[in-house]
Amino acid sequence: MAQLIVRNIDEQIVRKLKQQAAAHGVSVAEEHRRILRAALLGTGGQRIGFKAALLAMPNVGEDADFERSK
C-alpha cells in the first residue's frame, strides 16, 4: 500500500485530528485514512450516484419558495 506524507499542517488541524481519533478509539493515522476515504470515495468506500444524491435530499418546501424574484 502507498504512503502519503503531508507537511505544513496547521496545529489546530493536528489537534482536532488527534481529538477525533481519540474519540473514535483509533490512531491518528487511521483517522486520517478514514477522513480521506470518506472525502474522496464517500461513505462506505463508494460514491453515490447523482440520482441517489437528489433522492436523498429532504423535502424542505414548495417549488414556489425557491422562485427567483424579478
N, C-alpha and C positions, 0 to 999 in steps of 0.2 A: 504494500500500500504506500502511496506517496506521502511525503511530509510537506508541511507548509509552515514557513516562519513568517510571522507578522511583526514588524518593528514599528516603533514610534506610536504606540497606543497611549492615549490619554490615561492618566492614573485613575480618573473617575470611572472610565470604562473597565479597567482591570479590576478595580474594587467591586464594581457591580457584578462582573463576571464571577468573581470569587464568591460573592454573597449568593448569587443564583445557583452556582454549583453546589455550595454547602446546603442550600435549601432543598435541592434535588438529590442530595446524597451521592454525588458523583465528583470525579476530579474536574479540575478546571479545563483540562484538555478535552475530556468527554463532553462537558457542557459546551465548549467551543464547537466541537464537531456537531452536536445536536442543533445548535443555533444555525450553523452554516447549512446543514442538511435541510432544516425547515425553511430557511430563507431561499435556498436555491432549488429545492425539489418539492417543497410543500409538505404538508403533514402526511406522515406515513411513507415518505420517500417518493411519492408520485405527485405530479401536478394534476390538479383537476382541470377539466376542460372548460371552455368559455360558457357553454350552455349550463353546465353544473354550477358554475360560479354565479350566473344570473339567477338560476332557480334557488340558490341558497340565500339570496338577498331577502331580507324581511319586507313584508308589505308595510310601508310607512305612510301611506296616504293615497289620495286620489291623484289621477293624472293632472287635474286642474291645479293642484297645489304646486306643480312644477312648471307651469306655463310661463313663458317669458312675458314680461310686461312691455308694452310698446311705448 
